[in-house]
Structure formats: structure tokens, C-alpha cells
């Protein structure tokens, strides 16, 4: 564990932060092309889950969502950092595959408020990255995900992604934080 010390410009407060070195089992060299490709796959998977649900029902959509999570997320020992868009207390944050799957497709009594974000009939999805920070073996990205449903209604989601490459050099999401855009009261 390494640590570093930060103090304010005015010298009024100080804090020490500790951070762990990344596991040596992970590889580096994440490119913007890797990120864009992964985000496109994520959008395609979301749309395909919606389509599968409409055409073949919940059981098939759940299988597809499970496969998407296995392929795109890094989940080891319950350490996924996942804050879904429409989650709420007491289950705002998800650290396991079960929690992520419940968010995407619902149908889990352990997550009774989840109705299935991926089941909303999404027809289009694109991601607009505002900031990409490559930090060696990880990359952090902030931006917007634009979703269009079967009625043509657009939903814009603010999203922060954390990416890392696994032992096989596959890009994986370890951090997924999303929220609806702020809508000031009129």
C-alpha cells in the first residue's frame, strides 16, 4: 500500500489518502479505441436484451444479461463498484453480479425495487465521452449515455466508467456510476 499526502492551498485542512497498487495480474495500455469499442458493445447488449425480452420473454433476456455482465464487467469477490441509474436505498450500490443482474432485468426478490432497466424497450444507444483519463492499467471516463425507447423518447444518463484490462487483455468495467440528468424545477 502506498500513500500520499494532500493539503489545501490555504493550509487549513490536510488528509492522508492510501491507495493500493494495481494487481500485477492486470495488463495496461488501454486505448480510446478500446474504450469506444467496449461502450459500443455495452450499448448493443442493452438493446439486444430489450429486444430479446420483447420477442422471447424474461428468461431469455436474463440469460443474455448474465452473459453481458460476465463478458463486460470485472466482478471478483464482490468488489464491483456499480451505482445504477434508478437504484434507491437500501440497495443503491451493487457489488455483486446478482445485484447488477437484478438491476438490468429485475425478477429478484433480494432486489424488490428493480424493474429491469434493460427491459424498457431501448431501440438506440450512444455514448458521448467528455473526459477520458488513462491511468496506466486503468482508465476513467465521464460522459453521457443517450438512450431512445420504442416510443422515440430520449433519456440522457450521466455516466462514469472505470475500465481495466484483465489477464487476457479484455477490457472490463470495474466502476459503473450513472444518474439521470438534473432537471431544475420550473
VENBEL-V500093 format. One line per field, one symbol per residue. ss: DSSP state (H for helix, E for strand, C for the rest). phi: phi as a letter, one per 30 degrees, with the letter a starting at -180 (. if undefined). burial: b if it has 16 or more other C-alpha atoms within 10 Angstrom, else e. Layout:
BEGIN
ss = ???
phi = ???
burial = ???
END
This chain:
BEGIN
ss = CEEEEEECCCCCCEEEEEECCCCCCCECCCCHHHHHHHHHHHHHHHHHHHHHHHHHCHHHHHHHHHHHHHHHECCCCCCCEEECCCCCCCCCEECCHHHHHHHHHCCCHHHCCCCCHHHCCEEEEEEEEEEEEECCCEEEEEEEEEEEECCCCEEEEEEEEEEEECCCCCEEEEEEEEEECCCCCC
phi = .cbbcbbdedidbbbcccbdddeddcccidcddedddddddddedddddeddddcbjdeddddddddddddcccbbhicdcbcdecdbeccdcbbbdeddddddbihbddbdddcjedcdidcbabbcdcbbcccicbbcbblbccbbcdcidccccdbccbcbcdeciddbdcbbbbadddcddc
burial = eeeeeeeeeeeeeeeeeeeeeeeeeebbebeeeebeebbeebbbbbbbbbbbbeeeebeebbebbbebbeebbbbeeeebbbbbbebeeeeebbbbbebbbbbbbbbbeebebbbbbbbbbbbbbbbebeebebeebbbbbbbbbbbbbeeeeeebbbbbbbbbbbeeebbbbbbbbbbeeeeeee
END
